[in-house]
Amino acid sequence: QVQLVESGGGLVQPGGSLKLSCAASGSIFSINAMGWYRQAPGMQRELVATITSDGRINYAGSVKGRFTISRDNAKNTVYLQMNSLKPEDTAVYYCNADITGWGTRDDYWGQGTQVTVSS
């Protein structure tokens, strides 16, 4: 059994910053790509950023230059530093991880954490 637990969401004013964390635990042999996705009300879930096990990074165009994804492989944790936040960044943010267990490889999702950008 694998769990992804997110933390760090909240309410912030436009221009402010937040840092999200997502820790994976359970029967883990290795973690391949990890990433963050978000879903605003009435919208489809969209990619925010991903990072591979060897550090290759991909960002959505809308967050490039403002958000930074990183990971600590020793802690099985991925982070998302969000700066210069805008009201349109308001969404539920979900952590995702491609995890290899013992004899398995599956895609896992966290429960989501709300980020609200408003004055």
Secondary structure by P-SEA (a helix, b strand, c coil): cbbbbbcbbbbbccccbbbbbbbbbcccccccccccccccccccccccccccccbbbbbcccccccbbbbbcccccbbbbbbcccccccccbbbbbbbcccccbbbbbbccbbbbbbcc
